[in-house]
């Protein structure tokens, strides 16, 4: 039996690969988004974000903004029965009420 790789991009290559038309950094307006506490957002991975990103297992989760810490937002969601909090940059968040195509 072969031992599976434990590298950083192991099993996430599809999630962290952009389509040809999406290459490069996202527009500046996505970095400048602001969310009020209590707003519902969707966690989205941005493969080219230079400041790091949330764990790939949180891709597509609906979360609630709890507050702001510096430039990042503290979001809260449920993972099974556990309540989890996470720091995410604005570039990784999409408003849950709007369409994903307008913000992708």
GICOR-V223758 format. One record per residue. N is the residue number from 1. RES is the residue in one small letter. SS is DSSP state (A for helix, B for strand, O for the rest). PHI is phi in radians with two decimals (* if undefined). NEAR is the number of other C-alpha atoms within 8 Angstrom. Layout:
BEGIN
n=(N | N)
res=(RES | RES)
ss=(SS | SS)
phi=(PHI | PHI)
near=(NEAR | NEAR)
END
This chain:
BEGIN
n=(1 | 2 | 3 | 4 | 5 | 6 | 7 | 8 | 9 | 10 | 11 | 12 | 13 | 14 | 15 | 16 | 17 | 18 | 19 | 20 | 21 | 22 | 23 | 24 | 25 | 26 | 27 | 28 | 29 | 30 | 31 | 32 | 33 | 34 | 35 | 36 | 37 | 38 | 39 | 40 | 41 | 42 | 43 | 44 | 45 | 46 | 47 | 48 | 49 | 50 | 51 | 52 | 53 | 54 | 55 | 56 | 57 | 58 | 59 | 60 | 61 | 62 | 63 | 64 | 65 | 66 | 67 | 68 | 69 | 70 | 71 | 72 | 73 | 74 | 75 | 76 | 77 | 78 | 79 | 80 | 81 | 82 | 83 | 84 | 85 | 86 | 87 | 88 | 89 | 90 | 91 | 92 | 93 | 94 | 95 | 96 | 97 | 98 | 99 | 100 | 101 | 102 | 103 | 104)
res=(x | x | x | x | x | x | x | x | x | x | x | x | x | x | x | x | x | x | x | x | x | x | x | x | x | x | x | x | x | x | x | x | x | x | x | x | x | x | x | x | x | x | x | x | x | x | x | x | x | x | x | x | x | x | x | x | x | x | x | x | x | x | x | x | x | x | x | x | x | x | x | x | x | x | x | x | x | x | x | x | x | x | x | x | x | x | x | x | x | x | x | x | x | x | x | x | x | x | x | x | x | x | x | x)
ss=(O | O | O | O | O | O | O | O | O | O | O | O | O | O | O | O | O | O | O | A | A | A | O | O | O | O | O | A | A | A | A | O | O | O | O | O | O | O | O | B | B | B | B | O | O | O | O | O | O | O | O | O | O | O | O | A | A | A | O | O | O | B | B | B | B | B | B | B | B | O | O | B | B | B | B | B | B | B | B | O | O | B | B | B | B | B | B | B | O | A | A | A | B | B | B | O | O | O | O | A | A | A | A | O)
phi=(* | -1.59 | -1.35 | -1.36 | -1.24 | -2.02 | -1.19 | -1.07 | -1.71 | -1.07 | 1.11 | -2.18 | -1.00 | -1.20 | -1.27 | -1.74 | -1.91 | -1.61 | -1.31 | -1.02 | -1.34 | -1.77 | -0.99 | 1.58 | -1.28 | -1.25 | -1.10 | -1.05 | -1.09 | -1.26 | -1.28 | -1.63 | -1.11 | -2.22 | -2.24 | -1.44 | -1.01 | 1.68 | -1.27 | -1.59 | -2.34 | -1.94 | -1.42 | -2.32 | -1.40 | -2.14 | -1.09 | -1.73 | -1.22 | -1.28 | -1.67 | 1.64 | -2.69 | -1.18 | -1.12 | -1.01 | -1.22 | -1.60 | -1.01 | 1.47 | -1.27 | -1.62 | -2.31 | -2.04 | -1.30 | -1.67 | -3.04 | -2.12 | -2.26 | 1.12 | -1.56 | -1.65 | -1.99 | -1.57 | -2.03 | -2.30 | -2.64 | -1.85 | -2.03 | 1.24 | -1.76 | -1.64 | -1.57 | -2.08 | -2.06 | -2.59 | -1.66 | -2.41 | -1.25 | -1.07 | -1.19 | -1.66 | -2.11 | -2.19 | -1.00 | -1.29 | -1.39 | -1.52 | -1.42 | -1.25 | -1.20 | -1.24 | -1.97 | -1.45)
near=(2 | 3 | 4 | 4 | 5 | 5 | 5 | 4 | 7 | 8 | 5 | 8 | 8 | 6 | 8 | 10 | 7 | 8 | 6 | 5 | 4 | 7 | 7 | 5 | 6 | 8 | 6 | 6 | 6 | 9 | 9 | 7 | 8 | 5 | 6 | 7 | 8 | 7 | 9 | 11 | 13 | 12 | 13 | 10 | 11 | 9 | 8 | 7 | 9 | 4 | 4 | 5 | 11 | 9 | 6 | 8 | 4 | 9 | 9 | 7 | 8 | 10 | 11 | 12 | 15 | 10 | 9 | 8 | 8 | 5 | 7 | 10 | 14 | 13 | 13 | 12 | 11 | 8 | 7 | 4 | 5 | 6 | 8 | 8 | 8 | 8 | 10 | 12 | 11 | 13 | 11 | 11 | 11 | 12 | 9 | 9 | 6 | 7 | 7 | 7 | 5 | 6 | 6 | 4)
END
